[in-house]
Amino acid sequence: MRLAGAIAAAVPEFFRGSRREIGVSESDRRLKMDPQPHRWIGADLELWIRAQPGARTTEVTGLHAGALKIRINAKAIEGAANDALLDFLAAALQVPRRRCVLVSGETSRQKRVRIESPDRSNAERVLAGWLQTSS
């Protein structure tokens, strides 16, 4: 056993593989790696969103735990808030609604949305404006 411990200690942390931290959510792990609420995957844009349904207006209000906080003017009943969110993102990023896909978080406030092939310069400008609202 002592030899195995010595060998394990000699192996750099990078090669040992990731260890799951107890009590740390996936979004917190992502935040440690990438503090931005978005990433580009090829030509597609992926957004991390914290949704707040039932608001008076649909708007971006800043950042919440590394995700864009978006207030949505729709109730979270039968997917109405998700549809309103995707409509808002499509209009803001000037893409057809069919290019906005809810990747995860259908019944959660934490959502991941993929925007397929938005105009990159326009999307970066819109995101910069949204991120300034949090400052």
Residue pairs with C-beta under 8 A, 6 or more apart in sequence:
8 16
21 29
27 48
27 65
27 66
27 67
27 110
28 65
28 66
30 48
30 66
31 65
31 66
35 66
36 66
37 47
37 48
37 49
37 63
37 66
37 67
37 68
37 131
38 45
38 46
38 47
38 48
38 68
38 127
39 45
39 46
40 46
40 120
41 114
43 116
43 117
43 120
44 114
44 115
44 116
44 117
45 93
45 114
45 115
45 118
45 123
46 103
46 112
46 113
46 114
46 115
47 68
47 89
47 112
47 113
47 114
47 115
48 66
48 67
48 68
48 110
48 111
48 112
49 67
49 68
49 69
49 70
49 85
49 105
49 110
49 111
49 112
49 113
50 64
50 65
50 67
50 68
50 69
50 70
50 109
50 110
50 111
51 70
51 72
51 81
51 85
51 105
51 109
51 110
51 111
52 61
52 69
52 70
52 71
52 72
52 109
53 72
53 74
53 75
53 76
53 81
54 72
54 74
54 75
54 76
54 81
55 71
55 72
55 73
56 71
56 73
57 71
57 73
58 70
58 71
58 72
58 73
58 74
58 84
58 85
58 88
59 70
59 71
60 68
60 69
60 70
60 71
60 130
60 133
61 69
61 70
61 71
61 133
61 134
62 68
62 69
62 133
62 134
63 69
63 131
63 134
67 110
68 130
69 134
70 85
70 88
72 81
72 84
72 85
72 88
73 84
74 80
74 81
74 83
74 84
75 81
79 106
82 102
82 106
82 111
85 102
85 111
85 113
86 97
86 100
86 102
86 113
87 97
89 100
89 113
89 115
90 96
90 97
90 99
90 100
90 115
92 126
93 115
93 118
93 119
93 122
93 123
93 126
94 118
94 119
94 122
95 115
95 116
95 117
95 118
95 119
99 115
99 116
99 117
99 118
100 113
100 114
100 115
100 116
101 113
101 114
101 115
101 116
102 111
102 112
102 113
103 112
103 113
103 114
104 111
104 112
105 111
105 112
115 123
